[in-house]
Amino acid sequence: MKLFDDIPVERPATPLLDTLDTPAALRAMTTAQLAQVADELRAYLLYSVGVSGGHFGAGLGVVELTVALHQALETPHDRLVWDVGHQAYPHKILTGRREAMPNIRHHGGLAAFPRRAESAYDTFGVGHSSTSISAALGMALAARTRGEQRRVCAVIGDGALTAGMAFEALAHAGHVDANLLVVLNDNEMSISENVGGMASYLARILTSKPYTTMRESGKKVLSHLPGALELARRTEEHMKGMVSPATLFEEMGFNYIGPIDGHDLPLLVQTLRNMRDLEGPQFLHVKTCKGKGFLPAEADPIGYHAITKLEKNGAPPPLKPATPAPPKKKYCNVFGDWLCDMAAADERLIGITPAMREGSDLVRFSQQYPERYFDVAIAEQHAVTLAAGMACEAMKPVVAIYSTFLQRGYDQLIHDVAVQDLDVTFAIDRAGLVGEDGPTHHGSLDLSYLRCVPGMVVLAPADEAECRAMLSAAYHHPGPAAVRYPRGSGPGVEIPAHLEPAPIGRAQVRRESGAEAGRRVALLAFGSLNTPAAEVAERLDASHLNMRSVKPLDRDAVLAAAADHDLLVTLEENVVAGGAGSAVNELLATEGVRGAVLNLGLPDAFVEHGKPAELLAECGLDADGIEAAIRRRLEGGDDAAMTGEAR
C-alpha cells in the first residue's frame, strides 16, 4: 500500500469507492477489490480531512477494519457501535456521506461523531468514550427479547477500554445470553505485545468451523467423564494464555481471539466472518497503527490526532509561525503555568487528569513534578474520588477536567467531595460552546449542576488575569471550589506573575450608566460574556458588572444594581435553566425585590456544531444579539419588562 508523504489537496481518483453508495456492495467483492476500496478510502480520507480539518489519526488506523466490518456484517440491520467517534470517519464515507465529508464539523455540515439522526448506519450517538459495550449489549438483549436475528458489534479503542464503564459492561455481557461481538482496536500496545504470525494462525484456527464444531462435540463427549470437561477447559485456557492475553476476557465470560493484524484485510474478513455466527459473547483483539498510511501521523499519533484545514501547498500549518505576532494565551495555558507556579510554592499540590494531559496543558507539570502528577486514564469518577482521598490526608489536589467530562464524575463530586466538605480544586476547561465537536462537548450545563451543590464555590473569569487569580482563590479556599473557563484564548490582557487570589463573592463594576433620565440598564455578566457585555454597555450607555463569582453571589452588588436600574440583564455562556441568571432571580425573589430582569444564556436545546463565534451569534449571545434582545425588552414596555422571562 502506498504511504503518503503529503496530504493531497486535489481530490484523488477513487473509481471503485465512488460506486459505493452503501456498504452492501462490499459483500459481493473479491479480496482484491476490497483491498482497492481500502486504498481508495484511505486516500479519500486524507484528502477530505485536509479540506475540512478534524479528527485524523484514528480514522487512518481503522480503514481496513471498517471495510471488513461492513463486509462481514449486514449493516444497518446488524448493529455497529463505534467507540469513540474519532474512529468513524471511514465509516461515514462508506455509508452514503462521502461527498459531504469536506464539510464535516462545519456549521450545518456532518457531525464530528456518529449521530443517530444523521444516518441509519449510526446506531448510537457517541462523543464521550467507553459507552459502546453497554449500548451494544442493550441492543443485543433487546433483539433477543424480541426474537430478532441480529448481530451486534461494538468497536472500542484501547484508550476507551481504560474506563470503568467499559469493564462494568464486559462483566455483565460475559454472563448473559446475548450474541455480542466486541472488537478491541488496540493501537498503543496497552494490553499485550503483538505476537505476530502465531496469533494470526491461532485466530484462524480458533474461529474456524471445524475447530468450534470439534470443541462443542468434545464437550458433549467429555461431559460424561468425571473431571474430564474441567480438565479440557483448563487445557484450552492455558494454551491460549501462553500466546495471548486471553485469560482476563475468558474469565469474564468471553471467547477471546487475537491479537491479529488490523491492517491484514483478508485475515480480518476471514476472522470476522467466522466470529459473526458464533453464539454468546465474543472478543476480537485487533492491533492497528494510528495514522496508518501517513508517515508524519504514524510517527506522531498524538500531534496528528486531529488537524486543522491545510494550506494550499498541502502541508499542515506550522504550530508556531516563523515571525509570530504576540499570541493571546489560551486559558488552558494560563492554567498550566499557574499549576507549575503554585506547585513550586506549595509542595502539597497534586495534579490529576483523566487522560487529558495535552488538552488541559499538564505537560510541563508532568515533567517537572512527575511524583505529584497522576493521569488516571479515562476514569473521571475515579479521578474525583482519588482527589477526595488525597484531600483527606491533607494534600491539595487539583483536578484538571473538561466541563462535559466532569458530568461523568458528578456523583463523586457530590457524595465523595462536597458532602465531606473536602479541599479539592476543580479546574474546568471547555466551559461554554467549544465549537466543532458539537453538543456532546459543549460545556453548557456546569454552572447549573455545580451551583446546586451545597458548599460549592463556583468562579467564572472574564479574562486571563482573572483566571489565574481565581485559580489561586479556589486553591486557598478550604473546601470544594471550581473555576470554569472557556476553550481557546481570552481577550489578551496582561497576566501577572504573582499568585494573589481574587476575592470570592465580590463583583466588579466595570462601567456605570451615565443616563439620568429614561430607562437605565445594568448588564450583569458572568465569565466569557463580559467581552460582548462591555461593547453593548457602550452602545446603550448601560452599567456593566463583571460578576466573577457565580456562587457565592455578590448579594450587595445585585441589590444595588436592582435599586439603581430599571432593567437587569444577566449574561452567561451556560443554559439559562438553573444557571447564574437563575441565582440572581432567586436572590431578588428572596429579598422581595420586584424589578425587570432579562436572563440571556444558552437555549433550552442542544446547540449544534460550528465555530464558536457562529454559534454564539446563532444563540443571540454576541454583541449584536445581546443588544437586540435588550432593545426588544425595552420596547415592550413596563409589563413585558416585569415578566422576567428568560429569552
QUISUL-V858913 format. One record per residue. N is the residue number from 1. RES is the residue in three letters. SS is DSSP state (helix for helix, strand for strand, loop for the rest). OMEGA is omega as a letter, one per 40 degrees, with the letter a starting at -180 (999 if undefined). Layout:
BEGIN
N:RES:SS:OMEGA + N:RES:SS:OMEGA
END
This chain:
BEGIN
1:MET:loop:a + 2:LYS:loop:i + 3:LEU:loop:a + 4:PHE:strand:i + 5:ASP:loop:i + 6:ASP:loop:i + 7:ILE:loop:a + 8:PRO:loop:i + 9:VAL:loop:i + 10:GLU:loop:a + 11:ARG:loop:a + 12:PRO:loop:i + 13:ALA:loop:a + 14:THR:loop:a + 15:PRO:loop:a + 16:LEU:loop:i + 17:LEU:helix:a + 18:ASP:helix:i + 19:THR:helix:a + 20:LEU:loop:i + 21:ASP:loop:i + 22:THR:loop:a + 23:PRO:helix:a + 24:ALA:helix:a + 25:ALA:helix:i + 26:LEU:helix:a + 27:ARG:helix:i + 28:ALA:helix:a + 29:MET:loop:i + 30:THR:loop:i + 31:THR:helix:i + 32:ALA:helix:i + 33:GLN:helix:i + 34:LEU:helix:i + 35:ALA:helix:i + 36:GLN:helix:i + 37:VAL:helix:a + 38:ALA:helix:i + 39:ASP:helix:a + 40:GLU:helix:i + 41:LEU:helix:i + 42:ARG:helix:i + 43:ALA:helix:a + 44:TYR:helix:i + 45:LEU:helix:i + 46:LEU:helix:a + 47:TYR:helix:a + 48:SER:helix:i + 49:VAL:helix:i + 50:GLY:helix:i + 51:VAL:helix:a + 52:SER:helix:a + 53:GLY:loop:i + 54:GLY:strand:a + 55:HIS:strand:a + 56:PHE:loop:a + 57:GLY:helix:a + 58:ALA:helix:i + 59:GLY:helix:i + 60:LEU:helix:a + 61:GLY:helix:a + 62:VAL:loop:a + 63:VAL:helix:a + 64:GLU:helix:i + 65:LEU:helix:i + 66:THR:helix:i + 67:VAL:helix:a + 68:ALA:helix:a + 69:LEU:helix:a + 70:HIS:helix:i + 71:GLN:helix:a + 72:ALA:helix:a + 73:LEU:loop:i + 74:GLU:loop:i + 75:THR:loop:e + 76:PRO:loop:i + 77:HIS:loop:i + 78:ASP:loop:a + 79:ARG:strand:i + 80:LEU:strand:a + 81:VAL:strand:a + 82:TRP:strand:a + 83:ASP:strand:e + 84:VAL:loop:a + 85:GLY:helix:i + 86:HIS:helix:a + 87:GLN:helix:a + 88:ALA:helix:i + 89:TYR:helix:i + 90:PRO:helix:i + 91:HIS:helix:i + 92:LYS:helix:a + 93:ILE:helix:a + 94:LEU:helix:a + 95:THR:helix:i + 96:GLY:helix:a + 97:ARG:helix:a + 98:ARG:loop:a + 99:GLU:loop:i + 100:ALA:loop:a + 101:MET:helix:i + 102:PRO:helix:i + 103:ASN:helix:a + 104:ILE:loop:i + 105:ARG:loop:i + 106:HIS:loop:a + 107:HIS:loop:a + 108:GLY:loop:a + 109:GLY:loop:i + 110:LEU:loop:i + 111:ALA:loop:a + 112:ALA:loop:a + 113:PHE:loop:i + 114:PRO:loop:a + 115:ARG:loop:a + 116:ARG:loop:a + 117:ALA:loop:a + 118:GLU:loop:a + 119:SER:loop:i + 120:ALA:loop:i + 121:TYR:loop:i + 122:ASP:loop:a + 123:THR:loop:a + 124:PHE:loop:i + 125:GLY:loop:a + 126:VAL:loop:i + 127:GLY:loop:i + 128:HIS:loop:a + 129:SER:loop:i + 130:SER:loop:a + 131:THR:loop:a + 132:SER:helix:a + 133:ILE:helix:i + 134:SER:helix:a + 135:ALA:helix:a + 136:ALA:helix:i + 137:LEU:helix:i + 138:GLY:helix:i + 139:MET:helix:a + 140:ALA:helix:i + 141:LEU:helix:i + 142:ALA:helix:i + 143:ALA:helix:i + 144:ARG:helix:a + 145:THR:helix:a + 146:ARG:helix:i + 147:GLY:loop:a + 148:GLU:loop:i + 149:GLN:loop:a + 150:ARG:loop:i + 151:ARG:loop:i + 152:VAL:strand:a + 153:CYS:strand:i + 154:ALA:strand:i + 155:VAL:strand:a + 156:ILE:strand:i + 157:GLY:strand:a + 158:ASP:loop:i + 159:GLY:loop:i + 160:ALA:helix:a + 161:LEU:helix:i + 162:THR:helix:a + 163:ALA:loop:i + 164:GLY:helix:a + 165:MET:helix:i + 166:ALA:helix:a + 167:PHE:helix:i + 168:GLU:helix:i + 169:ALA:helix:i + 170:LEU:helix:a + 171:ALA:helix:i + 172:HIS:helix:a + 173:ALA:helix:a + 174:GLY:loop:a + 175:HIS:loop:i + 176:VAL:loop:a + 177:ASP:loop:i + 178:ALA:loop:i + 179:ASN:loop:a + 180:LEU:strand:i + 181:LEU:strand:i + 182:VAL:strand:i + 183:VAL:strand:i + 184:LEU:strand:i + 185:ASN:strand:a + 186:ASP:strand:a + 187:ASN:loop:a + 188:GLU:loop:a + 189:MET:loop:a + 190:SER:loop:a + 191:ILE:loop:a + 192:SER:loop:i + 193:GLU:loop:i + 194:ASN:loop:a + 195:VAL:loop:i + 196:GLY:loop:a + 197:GLY:helix:a + 198:MET:helix:i + 199:ALA:helix:i + 200:SER:helix:i + 201:TYR:helix:i + 202:LEU:helix:i + 203:ALA:helix:i + 204:ARG:helix:a + 205:ILE:helix:a + 206:LEU:helix:i + 207:THR:helix:a + 208:SER:loop:a + 209:LYS:helix:i + 210:PRO:helix:a + 211:TYR:helix:a + 212:THR:helix:i + 213:THR:helix:i + 214:MET:helix:a + 215:ARG:helix:a + 216:GLU:helix:i + 217:SER:helix:i + 218:GLY:helix:i + 219:LYS:helix:a + 220:LYS:helix:a + 221:VAL:helix:a + 222:LEU:helix:a + 223:SER:loop:i + 224:HIS:loop:a + 225:LEU:loop:a + 226:PRO:loop:i + 227:GLY:loop:a + 228:ALA:helix:a + 229:LEU:helix:i + 230:GLU:helix:i + 231:LEU:helix:i + 232:ALA:helix:a + 233:ARG:helix:a + 234:ARG:helix:i + 235:THR:helix:i + 236:GLU:helix:a + 237:GLU:helix:a + 238:HIS:helix:i + 239:MET:helix:i + 240:LYS:helix:a + 241:GLY:helix:i + 242:MET:loop:a + 243:VAL:loop:a + 244:SER:loop:i + 245:PRO:loop:a + 246:ALA:helix:a + 247:THR:helix:a + 248:LEU:helix:a + 249:PHE:helix:i + 250:GLU:helix:i + 251:GLU:helix:i + 252:MET:loop:i + 253:GLY:loop:a + 254:PHE:loop:i + 255:ASN:strand:a + 256:TYR:strand:i + 257:ILE:strand:i + 258:GLY:strand:e + 259:PRO:strand:i + 260:ILE:strand:a + 261:ASP:strand:a + 262:GLY:loop:i + 263:HIS:loop:i + 264:ASP:loop:a + 265:LEU:helix:i + 266:PRO:helix:i + 267:LEU:helix:i + 268:LEU:helix:a + 269:VAL:helix:a + 270:GLN:helix:a + 271:THR:helix:a + 272:LEU:helix:i + 273:ARG:helix:i + 274:ASN:helix:a + 275:MET:helix:a + 276:ARG:helix:a + 277:ASP:loop:i + 278:LEU:loop:i + 279:GLU:loop:i + 280:GLY:loop:a + 281:PRO:loop:a + 282:GLN:strand:a + 283:PHE:strand:i + 284:LEU:strand:a + 285:HIS:strand:a + 286:VAL:strand:i + 287:LYS:strand:i + 288:THR:loop:i + 289:CYS:loop:i + 290:LYS:loop:a + 291:GLY:loop:a + 292:LYS:loop:i + 293:GLY:loop:i + 294:PHE:strand:a + 295:LEU:helix:i + 296:PRO:helix:i + 297:ALA:helix:i + 298:GLU:helix:a + 299:ALA:helix:a + 300:ASP:loop:a + 301:PRO:loop:i + 302:ILE:loop:a + 303:GLY:loop:a + 304:TYR:loop:i + 305:HIS:loop:i + 306:ALA:strand:i + 307:ILE:strand:i + 308:THR:loop:i + 309:LYS:loop:a + 310:LEU:loop:i + 311:GLU:loop:a + 312:LYS:loop:a + 313:ASN:loop:i + 314:GLY:loop:a + 315:ALA:loop:i + 316:PRO:loop:a + 317:PRO:loop:a + 318:PRO:loop:i + 319:LEU:loop:i + 320:LYS:loop:i + 321:PRO:loop:a + 322:ALA:loop:i + 323:THR:loop:a + 324:PRO:loop:i + 325:ALA:loop:i + 326:PRO:loop:a + 327:PRO:loop:i + 328:LYS:loop:a + 329:LYS:loop:i + 330:LYS:strand:a + 331:TYR:helix:i + 332:CYS:helix:i + 333:ASN:helix:i + 334:VAL:helix:i + 335:PHE:helix:a + 336:GLY:helix:i + 337:ASP:helix:a + 338:TRP:helix:a + 339:LEU:helix:i + 340:CYS:helix:a + 341:ASP:helix:a + 342:MET:helix:i + 343:ALA:helix:i + 344:ALA:helix:a + 345:ALA:helix:a + 346:ASP:loop:a + 347:GLU:loop:i + 348:ARG:loop:a + 349:LEU:strand:i + 350:ILE:strand:i + 351:GLY:strand:a + 352:ILE:strand:i + 353:THR:strand:i + 354:PRO:loop:i + 355:ALA:loop:a + 356:MET:loop:a + 357:ARG:loop:a + 358:GLU:loop:a + 359:GLY:loop:a + 360:SER:loop:i + 361:ASP:loop:i + 362:LEU:loop:a + 363:VAL:helix:a + 364:ARG:helix:i + 365:PHE:helix:a + 366:SER:helix:i + 367:GLN:helix:a + 368:GLN:helix:a + 369:TYR:loop:a + 370:PRO:helix:a + 371:GLU:helix:a + 372:ARG:helix:a + 373:TYR:strand:a + 374:PHE:strand:i + 375:ASP:strand:a + 376:VAL:loop:a + 377:ALA:loop:a + 378:ILE:loop:a + 379:ALA:loop:a + 380:GLU:helix:i + 381:GLN:helix:i + 382:HIS:helix:a + 383:ALA:helix:a + 384:VAL:helix:a + 385:THR:helix:i + 386:LEU:helix:i + 387:ALA:helix:i + 388:ALA:helix:i + 389:GLY:helix:i + 390:MET:helix:i + 391:ALA:helix:i + 392:CYS:helix:a + 393:GLU:loop:i + 394:ALA:loop:i + 395:MET:loop:a + 396:LYS:strand:a + 397:PRO:strand:i + 398:VAL:strand:a + 399:VAL:strand:i + 400:ALA:strand:a + 401:ILE:strand:i + 402:TYR:strand:a + 403:SER:helix:a + 404:THR:helix:i + 405:PHE:helix:i + 406:LEU:helix:i + 407:GLN:helix:a + 408:ARG:helix:i + 409:GLY:helix:a + 410:TYR:helix:i + 411:ASP:helix:i + 412:GLN:helix:i + 413:LEU:helix:a + 414:ILE:helix:a + 415:HIS:helix:a + 416:ASP:helix:a + 417:VAL:helix:a + 418:ALA:helix:a + 419:VAL:loop:a + 420:GLN:loop:i + 421:ASP:loop:a + 422:LEU:loop:a + 423:ASP:loop:i + 424:VAL:loop:i + 425:THR:strand:i + 426:PHE:strand:i + 427:ALA:strand:a + 428:ILE:strand:a + 429:ASP:strand:i + 430:ARG:loop:i + 431:ALA:loop:a + 432:GLY:strand:a + 433:LEU:loop:a + 434:VAL:loop:i + 435:GLY:loop:a + 436:GLU:loop:i + 437:ASP:loop:i + 438:GLY:helix:a + 439:PRO:helix:i + 440:THR:helix:a + 441:HIS:loop:i + 442:HIS:loop:i + 443:GLY:strand:a + 444:SER:loop:a + 445:LEU:loop:a + 446:ASP:helix:i + 447:LEU:helix:a + 448:SER:helix:a + 449:TYR:helix:i + 450:LEU:helix:a + 451:ARG:helix:a + 452:CYS:loop:a + 453:VAL:loop:a + 454:PRO:loop:i + 455:GLY:loop:a + 456:MET:loop:i + 457:VAL:strand:a + 458:VAL:strand:a + 459:LEU:strand:a + 460:ALA:loop:a + 461:PRO:loop:i + 462:ALA:loop:a + 463:ASP:loop:a + 464:GLU:helix:a + 465:ALA:helix:i + 466:GLU:helix:i + 467:CYS:helix:i + 468:ARG:helix:a + 469:ALA:helix:i + 470:MET:helix:i + 471:LEU:helix:i + 472:SER:helix:i + 473:ALA:helix:i + 474:ALA:helix:a + 475:TYR:helix:a + 476:HIS:helix:i + 477:HIS:loop:a + 478:PRO:loop:a + 479:GLY:loop:a + 480:PRO:loop:a + 481:ALA:strand:a + 482:ALA:strand:i + 483:VAL:strand:a + 484:ARG:strand:a + 485:TYR:loop:a + 486:PRO:loop:i + 487:ARG:loop:i + 488:GLY:loop:a + 489:SER:strand:i + 490:GLY:loop:a + 491:PRO:loop:i + 492:GLY:loop:i + 493:VAL:loop:i + 494:GLU:loop:a + 495:ILE:loop:a + 496:PRO:loop:i + 497:ALA:loop:a + 498:HIS:loop:a + 499:LEU:loop:i + 500:GLU:loop:a + 501:PRO:loop:i + 502:ALA:loop:i + 503:PRO:loop:i + 504:ILE:loop:i + 505:GLY:loop:a + 506:ARG:loop:i + 507:ALA:loop:a + 508:GLN:strand:i + 509:VAL:strand:a + 510:ARG:strand:i + 511:ARG:strand:i + 512:GLU:loop:i + 513:SER:loop:i + 514:GLY:loop:a + 515:ALA:loop:i + 516:GLU:loop:i + 517:ALA:loop:i + 518:GLY:loop:a + 519:ARG:loop:i + 520:ARG:loop:a + 521:VAL:strand:i + 522:ALA:strand:i + 523:LEU:strand:i + 524:LEU:strand:a + 525:ALA:strand:i + 526:PHE:loop:i + 527:GLY:helix:a + 528:SER:helix:a + 529:LEU:helix:i + 530:ASN:helix:a + 531:THR:helix:i + 532:PRO:helix:i + 533:ALA:helix:i + 534:ALA:helix:i + 535:GLU:helix:a + 536:VAL:helix:i + 537:ALA:helix:i + 538:GLU:helix:a + 539:ARG:helix:a + 540:LEU:helix:a + 541:ASP:loop:a + 542:ALA:loop:i + 543:SER:strand:a + 544:HIS:strand:i + 545:LEU:strand:i + 546:ASN:strand:a + 547:MET:loop:i + 548:ARG:loop:a + 549:SER:strand:i + 550:VAL:strand:i + 551:LYS:strand:e + 552:PRO:loop:i + 553:LEU:loop:i + 554:ASP:loop:a + 555:ARG:helix:a + 556:ASP:helix:a + 557:ALA:helix:i + 558:VAL:helix:a + 559:LEU:helix:i + 560:ALA:helix:i + 561:ALA:helix:i + 562:ALA:helix:a + 563:ALA:helix:a + 564:ASP:helix:a + 565:HIS:loop:i + 566:ASP:loop:a + 567:LEU:strand:i + 568:LEU:strand:i + 569:VAL:strand:i + 570:THR:strand:a + 571:LEU:strand:i + 572:GLU:strand:i + 573:GLU:strand:a + 574:ASN:strand:i + 575:VAL:strand:i + 576:VAL:loop:a + 577:ALA:loop:i + 578:GLY:loop:a + 579:GLY:loop:a + 580:ALA:helix:i + 581:GLY:helix:i + 582:SER:helix:i + 583:ALA:helix:i + 584:VAL:helix:i + 585:ASN:helix:a + 586:GLU:helix:i + 587:LEU:helix:a + 588:LEU:helix:i + 589:ALA:helix:i + 590:THR:helix:a + 591:GLU:loop:i + 592:GLY:loop:a + 593:VAL:loop:i + 594:ARG:loop:i + 595:GLY:loop:a + 596:ALA:strand:i + 597:VAL:strand:i + 598:LEU:strand:i + 599:ASN:strand:i + 600:LEU:strand:i + 601:GLY:strand:a + 602:LEU:strand:a + 603:PRO:loop:i + 604:ASP:loop:a + 605:ALA:loop:i + 606:PHE:loop:a + 607:VAL:loop:a + 608:GLU:loop:a + 609:HIS:loop:a + 610:GLY:loop:i + 611:LYS:loop:a + 612:PRO:helix:a + 613:ALA:helix:i + 614:GLU:helix:a + 615:LEU:helix:i + 616:LEU:helix:i + 617:ALA:helix:i + 618:GLU:helix:i + 619:CYS:loop:i + 620:GLY:loop:a + 621:LEU:loop:i + 622:ASP:loop:a + 623:ALA:helix:a + 624:ASP:helix:a + 625:GLY:helix:i + 626:ILE:helix:i + 627:GLU:helix:a + 628:ALA:helix:i + 629:ALA:helix:i + 630:ILE:helix:i + 631:ARG:helix:i + 632:ARG:helix:i + 633:ARG:helix:a + 634:LEU:helix:a + 635:GLU:helix:a + 636:GLY:loop:i + 637:GLY:helix:a + 638:ASP:helix:a + 639:ASP:helix:a + 640:ALA:helix:a + 641:ALA:helix:a + 642:MET:helix:a + 643:THR:loop:a + 644:GLY:loop:a + 645:GLU:loop:i + 646:ALA:loop:i + 647:ARG:loop:999
END
